[in-house]
Amino acid sequence: MKNPQQTHISSKIKDNEAYMKERVGVGTSFDLGFRQMKILKKDVQLYYLTGLCDTSFIMELMKKLVEINDNESNRAKLKEIIFNRLVHQQVETIRTMDEAVDQLLSGLIVIFIDGENEAFVIDVRKYPGRSPEEPDTERVVRGSRDGYTENIIQNTALTRRRIRDERLRFEILKVGERSKTDICIAYLQDVADPGLIDLVKQEIESIEIDGLSMADKTIEEFLVKQGFNPYPLVRYTERPDVASAHLFEGHVVIIVDTSPSMIITPTTFFHHVQHAEEYRQSPAVGSFVRWVRFLGILTSIFLLPLWLLFVTHPELLPEGMDFIGPNEEGNIPIVLQLILGDIGIEFLRMAAIHTPTPLSTAMGLIAAVLIGEIAIQVGLFMPEVILYVSISAIGAFATPSYELSVANKIARIALLIVTAFFGIEGFVIGVTLYILLLARIHSLNTPYLWPFLPFNGKALSQILFRVSVPLGKHRPEIVHPQNVKRQPE
């Protein structure tokens, strides 16, 4: 967001110096560097941020500026001489102090010249960060091991490496009155829907907030206006190959500086249940892995409510399956045991996140051996409850999207409660309301259950079966691509 009352750069360099001291804190903040030099008897000032600039570039630029005194004498053309001596590929001219402050705090050098009402900015940024490495949540057996980092420049380069198309666009925006966070919108110009691109840009440009402390998550909440709906309306990925695959399909990818997670829009429910591993194996193996994952996701949602229904209504069990259900009554109601067990699994997940890695194994042993065994012995839980809660938890862990797995957990607990209170009717009505809830959700005007609702048989078959790449000749129509064909017929 830009201030409509912008201050123009003064031709009096002392006025600019006073502005920088008052507005930015030059001379107060230790990480704001300032250097004044005499070039052909005129004052020239350099401003830079020590933590975000490459020192070697700064030294080289200062050396070239000082050499002007030895090689030049035309003071009237000092501005042009300095511009020619700035040995860098990215040099721009700015005319307002607001631009100077924004560029300075982004890691660029700002150069003022006495007597000139314009300044030069040179991009010598060198952001601190880590090297690309495989994301922990999206590991594959075979495939690339690089992943996005917290550096937006590095992330765009990782994407460019996979899409060497002159029609790939990276549009940069700044959001946050105080944070001035860089946000990049990536898309293929001749593939992505122009209406979708404009919608995403309008939503981001309309954000009015002081800062993006949670980076991509804050952008998501402004973009899709999720409210209390627990189901994820955008997909996150830290893999460049996954982001590139979605760009080829016609999606728009949002890159937020300081975050390694890319936002993919628009997305449906079925985007959250696919994993890169399926496309790193043969179509048959990929389809098998996908079916097993689907089974795990369905298990994580419906296993516990269905088992509770069979326990409370054993007459529903077919002949030969009467072994399902507890052999003896517990000390507390079964539904309460299931809910406590589900919440206990959530405790363990949270503890694993916050526990140092060397201690996580010991914590897992304590949870599995001591807590589970002793809870059964004292009568707090029945063995069957531990079994089915564990299977349900494994199904949740098999869900590729962490956000989707947590949303499914909320749905599972809700189904447990209505099944416990209303029996068969509660289970049927609960499942029906669950499907209707998903059917009513839209993400950026995209139906959440497409291609199941509205039904598209061809697209649904490609979700159920991992289709060989040569057979995937068309892009998904749900993103309304300009160019439908991915390859010749």
Salt bridges, closest charged atoms under 4 A:
GLU17 OE1 - LYS14 NZ 3.69
GLU17 OE2 - LYS21 NZ 3.27
ASP43 OD1 - LYS38 NZ 3.03
GLU72 OE2 - ARG85 NH2 2.54
ASP98 OD2 - ARG23 NH1 3.72
ASP102 OD1 - LYS180 NZ 3.75
GLU118 OE1 - LYS79 NZ 2.23
GLU118 OE2 - ARG95 NE 2.88
ASP123 OD2 - ARG125 NH2 2.80
GLU133 OE2 - ARG130 NH1 3.59
GLU134 OE1 - ARG139 NH1 3.42
GLU134 OE2 - ARG145 NH1 2.97
GLU134 OE2 - ARG239 NH1 3.79
ASP136 OD1 - ARG139 NH2 2.78
ASP146 OD1 - ARG162 NH2 2.92
GLU150 OE1 - ARG130 NE 3.13
ASP165 OD1 - ARG167 NE 3.00
GLU166 OE2 - ARG167 NE 3.89
GLU171 OE1 - LYS201 NZ 2.96
ASP182 OD1 - LYS174 NZ 2.75
ASP190 OD2 - ARG167 NH1 3.24
GLU203 OE1 - LYS225 NZ 2.78
GLU220 OE1 - LYS217 NZ 2.90
ASP241 OD2 - ARG239 NH2 2.89
ASP241 OD2 - ARG280 NH2 2.72
GLU249 OE1 - HIS251 NE2 3.34
GLU278 OE1 - ARG290 NE 2.87
GLU278 OE2 - ARG293 NH1 2.58
ASP342 OD1 - LYS409 NZ 3.27
ASP342 OD2 - ARG412 NE 2.81
GLU346 OE2 - ARG349 NH2 2.56
GLU346 OE1 - LYS409 NZ 3.53
GLU489 OE2 - HIS474 NE2 2.92
